[in-house]
Amino acid sequence: MTRKYTFRLSDKDYARYDIMNEHEDQLLAKGYQFIAGVDEAGRGPLAGPVSVAACILDPAKPIYGLNDSKKLTEKRREHLFEVIKANCLAYQMVLIPVEEIENSNILTATKKGMAKAILGLDPKPEIALIDAVRLDNPKFIDKLPAQRSLVQGDAISNSIAAASVLAKVSRDQYMREQAKFYPEYQFENHKGYATKAHYEAINKFGVTPIHRLSFLHKLKLGAEKQTSNKATGHQAEQIVTNDLERKGYQILEQNFWLSSFGEIDIIMKKGNRLIFVEVKARQNYDFEDLGIAALDQKKQWKIKRLAEYYFSSRKIDADEIIFLLATARLNDEGQVDKIKYYDF
């Protein structure tokens, strides 16, 4: 039978609360009523979202035991997680998905999440104490309250420490849920961080949709996917390859594949120009429109993320990167008789 967790406070906890409340006390003395703490969790992992939280503590309901969430045990964090939600004036938690991290960068995505968390608070804060960063996105800057950036803020401010706990526990809960879908990766243990066991699982099973491909370039994952030479699609790819070779391009890879991100049909190079080609072969007279329609935004996103990964992991020397859709028309015998190229 599992023993029920007992939350205990020591003299150090009470003393630390007073020390970590100095910033809040000074602001309260100046007339501020609603002071938000803001922090994140999960900027460093190889997989999973960045978690951001904003929290307005109630000065009339002090929460003892707060600290930098990394310095707390898991059980202590989870206990405080519930206490904070039950006793604060307002809180907001935001998970920034992997797609957003990959589309910009980890810091930009984190700042955007922080702004969303602050703007989601009710009541609205008059000032935000933020751990180590300043929010400067033009889209949000006019809507945000006053800011104060505190280095190691989760260790010197109760408000930021509370946000730190909310962000950390909510992300851990998410990763435990993902572990049910991907049990071989043991996300429930390492939460997506770069442990030996996590690297071993990636090398053995590949990547999942929640892995950050831009964080994995040193592993040089990906390989040629075996494709039947009799397949119509492969024949069209070969015709397109031959056509581009006549234009001076050299083949680097064909059918470069990585689990969850799919495949890039052709990768070629000419001087310092690197091209990634998606081939769509259709027998209809409107082969161009059908090919364009088949390359939807989700497919484009995966190709571009995989291309960026290939470029960085293989250390390709290129000044220009181009994405081409090659639409190929098939005649009645199934042979390619026309090719049209489009940038995407």
Secondary structure, DSSP 8 states (H G I E B T S, - for coil): ----------HHHHHHHHHHTHHHHHHHHTT---EEEEEEE-SS-SBS-EEEEEEE--TTS--TT---GGGS-HHHHHHHHHHHHHHSSEEEEEEE-HHHHHHS-HHHHHHHHHHHHHHT-SS--SEEEEES-----TTTTTTS-EEEEETTGGGT-HHHHHHHHHHHHHHHHHHHHHHHH-GGG-HHHHTT---HHHHHHHHHH---TTB-GGG-GGG---EE----TTSHHHHHHHHHHHHHHHTT-EEEEEEEEETTTEEEEEEEEETTEEEEEEEEEE-STTHHHHHHHHS-HHHHHHHHHHHHHHHHHTT---SEEEEEEEEEEE-TTS-EEEEEEEE-
